[in-house]
Every structure is written in C-alpha cells, then in structure tokens.
C-alpha cells in the first residue's frame, strides 16, 4: 500500500515537473486539472488524505511554475500588512498583495498572478472543507520511518483466512483465533533461521505480557505448512529448547494464508492483528528484539487494542 | 593443424573482444526478474535452488538463482549440516568447467569493477600489493567455511559471516533496492547495513584506482575458482615456438600475471587481454584435457 503511495507521489512529482514547463506559457492549462481535483468528493478518510496531499501539491505547482514572478510579488509584501488581514484564506491574501503591487507588473504578469492566486483561493477553500469533514486528512499517510507510522487509515487489510492446526494437532480457525484475542501478534519464522530462533524466548515473554490484556502471540513456522511431520517435530524441539510455550500453527500452503506466507521473503516477519482480524500498520521485518523494533511493535499492539475497543 | 590454430585464435580473440557484452548478458541472465525491483519482492521460484556461477546475491530482487557463497554458508550454518556437498558440487563443477573465466566473463560484481575502472582518472598498479591476494583465501576459509560451522548458538546454528559482515554485493543488490521500495526492510536496517555500505563504498572508490580490488584481495568465490584454475578444463595456452618473449602479455595484464611462465596462474581471470596483445598470436584459450601437455610449462 505504502509502495503504491510512494509511486503515486513519484509519478505526480514527475508530471509536476513536466507541467511546470508548459504552464510558463499558458497559465490557463491547469484550470481543468485542478478543477477535477476541486470537484472530487472523497469517500473515506484515506481518500481525503490523498486528495489533501494532491491539492497541497497543486498549490506548490502553481507557484513553482512561475517561481521568479511569485518571488517578486512576495518581495513587495509589507510585513506589517500581513497581520492586519482578517481573512485566513491564503488565496485572498495573495490577491490583495497583487492588487497592492499591480503597478510593478506587466499586464501579462498580472494575469498569471491573478489566475494563480484565484486557483489557490479555490484550493484553499476546498482544503478547509476537507479539514472540517476529515480532521485527520492533514497527516501525511503512512510512509514514515517507523513501521508503526502506517496508521489506521492506510491499512484495513484483513489477515488472510485459514483453517489450520496447532503443532499438537488442535484445530485452529483464523476467525475464532483473532476475535477471541484483543490483539494477536503473528510471528512468521522457520526452523533454520537464526534470527527467528533467537527471538523465540522474547516472543514467549511477550505472549505472557499480552495474556494479561487478553492478547496472544502465535507463531507460524513456514516449514511446517501442510502438516509436514518431520518439520513439526523439529519446530517443537527448537520451541521447547527456547522455552517458547505459545501456540504455533500451520495451514495448507494452497490456502490464502499459505500463499500469503509464500510471498514473504524476509524472516522473521511479525504482523499485529486486531480483534476484527485486520492487520495493523506495517509488519515488523527482522527480529523484534532491537529497541526500535520493540518500540514499533508496541505501538502497533496499542493501536490494535484501540481498534478492538471502538 | 594451422587451420585449427587459426580457428582457436579467432574464437579466443572474439571472446575477449566481446567480453563487455558477455558480462552484460550474464549479469542480465542471472538477474532476469527485473520487475521485482519495482515490486519490492524477490523471486522465490524453483530456479532459486540452483546456484549461479558468479557472486550474485540471492536477495537481489531480480536474481534468477542463488549465490554459491551465500548458499554454502546457509547450509554450513544450519544446525543439521556442517558441510554442504550440494553447493560444493556446484562450485567444483563450475570450477572444473570454467575456473576463473567466471570472474572475467560471468560475475556481475566483477563487471561492476571493470566498468568503474573505465572511469578516467588516476590508475595505480597492484603489482606491489601481491601479498594481499592471499587475503581472499583467509576470507574463504574463515568467513565462509569455518566460522559459520563452528561459532554456533545453543541450538547449533551459525551465522553466514561473509554475507552478514563483509559482502558488498549483498548491499548493492539486496539491501539497497529492497529497502528503497519496502518500508519494513528499511526500518530493519542497522549497524550491519552501515558497515557493509562502507565496505561497498570502499570497494567502489578502490575500483576507480585499482583494477578489480575486490576480486584480487577479498572475494571468497574468486579464491575458490583461483584454486580450480589449476585443474580447470578451460585454460590458456602459450605456443612456445611462436612466442618471441617480448613481454607484451605481461605488461597488458591487469591481474599481474605473466602468462608465459604460468598460463594457469591462480590470479588469471581469463579476460584474454594477453591474447589480443600478443604480436605473434602465440596466446590462446584452450579447452579440454588436451592442454595437459601445456600445463607442464608451468613447472619451468
């Protein structure tokens, strides 16, 4: 998801560069595009956040298309006047500034400035409307440094369903599992992966900690899928050596969850799943034992607990 | 006989002249899953159970196969095995068939260093640094074979020391492209990444000054193929009757080898520069057991 956003932003950035050149000649070319953005009505908070970003970018674009001209305008603005303006629409403010300094520009320049400021005014109105309706949309969605930053709106992905067994042969159904816990930490590992095995004891400690909050840790050993007996025996041996008593599961490799597991290429990978069966934020890739990763994991757990209450 | 010699010469010279293209093609073939660079995953199909000949990270999003050095450590480091016959088989097969021809023609990291060295600037000879060429054998023995098998945790697992602490190719092909598109991987980067990034930058800078510093001094795969150069089917032959001892081959060699005295030297990466430099066409590639008589030349 985040990757998609990243690509979107990248693509947008590229088109913006292309635009900037064209717009130097025709300022009116933008109207139609910003028009579609202005008339767009987001369906949910995520779309709103998306639109918010696009509109912000549009504003920047309008000014960067004729950067030197706008710079010249900014130089004419009297700092004292800024305070006196009671209207907080940036577009209105610009229009006033253009009016005050109109004799310093040619007619063509004034047209570009007025057009731009007019569009900015409309965009600002839209932005304010968005902010009112979706207070969260101001935040930049989920591509922050820590994995926990990919917060609620960016991920409503359900953890794939499965009908599996634990290593002792007891049936486990994904729906019952997730709805029965306030939070479920799902750790993907395999038997010959040293960092995976290295964190088993810590995960057991986490399981005991979560038990007090009604949550649990479950492990999924990629080798044990399809009930491979030899792999199950080996996994159990390692788990007992490491003192990990929490539940470990397997399911069929051609189930949704099996394909999900096959798509993982970094082990260990740890997902946090809320009571509704939704994956919270981005998975923790690599051992959860480093201080940063532990912090990120706990942030995800807190969020999952919060999701469950609502 | 003359005709055969001529054909050999043409093939030898052709191979060496088109080396850059062969290197490019090999790099592409061993990293064929290019869309993965944008998707941010790696190919995990059946072919990944097979080793590629060169140093080519398994975790490169585009990688078609597995790196033999990485695979060897993975098996040796696991609690079940302390030696990997499967991977050693691959290595011996590649070594016997081609030897260090792989370094010169097929290895993507060798190609990278070749390209870097083409960038104009001050170039330094490595002739006086010859003792450093033995370092790679230590890297092979300790970080690939011994430490992963011997330094183990309570359940008998070792670390892939070379991949974990040294390999710049892993950073270049694996860590950098994966972390660029995958926030999870990005947040997992730590000191190990920083350390190896420094090694990568070091290798890049050194490659501008020296010819193939990594291959000469550090590469454990190069070290293995270096030993196999002695028994490889692919060799270089110097026709003593044609050789006028002008020394052109020695002067043109960037691996500091004198092909006339030791045509199957451990450091020879079979690039074929000497073949094209020879004014009397005395030097050529040879293939098969026939070159045995020539190998005796080394004893002189």
Contacts between the chains, C-beta under 8 A, distances in Angstrom:
chain1	res1	chain2	res2	distance
A	2	B	183	5.3
A	3	B	39	7.9
A	3	B	40	5.8
A	3	B	181	5.5
A	3	B	182	7.2
A	3	B	183	7.9
A	6	B	181	7.3
A	7	B	38	7.7
A	142	B	183	8.0
A	143	B	183	6.4
A	145	B	186	7.5
A	145	B	187	6.4
A	146	B	187	6.0
A	147	B	183	6.5
A	147	B	184	6.0
A	147	B	187	4.9
A	150	B	183	7.3
A	192	B	74	7.8
A	192	B	78	4.3
A	192	B	79	7.0
A	192	B	80	7.3
A	192	B	157	6.9
A	194	B	77	7.2
A	194	B	153	6.8
A	194	B	157	4.5
A	194	B	158	7.4
A	194	B	159	6.2
A	197	B	153	7.5
A	197	B	155	6.1
A	197	B	157	6.4
A	198	B	153	7.2
A	238	B	155	5.9
A	241	B	154	7.0
A	241	B	155	5.6
A	242	B	155	7.4
A	262	B	44	7.2
A	263	B	41	7.0
A	265	B	41	5.8
A	265	B	42	4.7
A	265	B	44	6.1
A	265	B	59	7.6
A	266	B	184	7.1
A	266	B	185	6.3
A	266	B	188	7.5
A	269	B	184	7.3
A	282	B	183	5.7
A	282	B	184	5.5
A	282	B	187	7.9
A	283	B	184	5.5
A	284	B	184	7.1
A	284	B	187	7.8
A	284	B	188	7.9
A	285	B	182	7.5
A	285	B	184	3.6
A	285	B	185	5.4
A	285	B	187	7.1
A	285	B	188	4.7
A	286	B	188	3.6
A	290	B	190	6.8
A	292	B	187	7.2
A	293	B	187	7.5
A	293	B	188	7.3
A	296	B	187	6.8
